[in-house]
Amino acid sequence: MGVEELSASDREVVGVLLKFVDKLPTKGLVRVYNSVHPIIDIEGHMAQSTKKNLALFQSLRKEMAAKAKAAGKADVPNL
């Protein structure tokens, strides 16, 4: 179930939860339940966004390393 399929109030709840995804101490245990809708699995969304963030970070790191090498820097920063 996508976020766009939810009612406005459900989207607001999910939006607030997703703002604090990185600060949550539990991993894979966060579920939002609404009596009208089935359980919304936040775990899959968290895993998907983590993969996207990792891929973005890795590509930025490669880009910065390439720029540093092109500029002639001997020590390329390891982010």
Secondary structure by P-SEA (a helix, b strand, c coil): cccccccaaaaaaaaaaaaacccccccccbbbbbcccccccaaaaaaaaaaaaaaaaaaaaaaaaaaaaaacccccccc
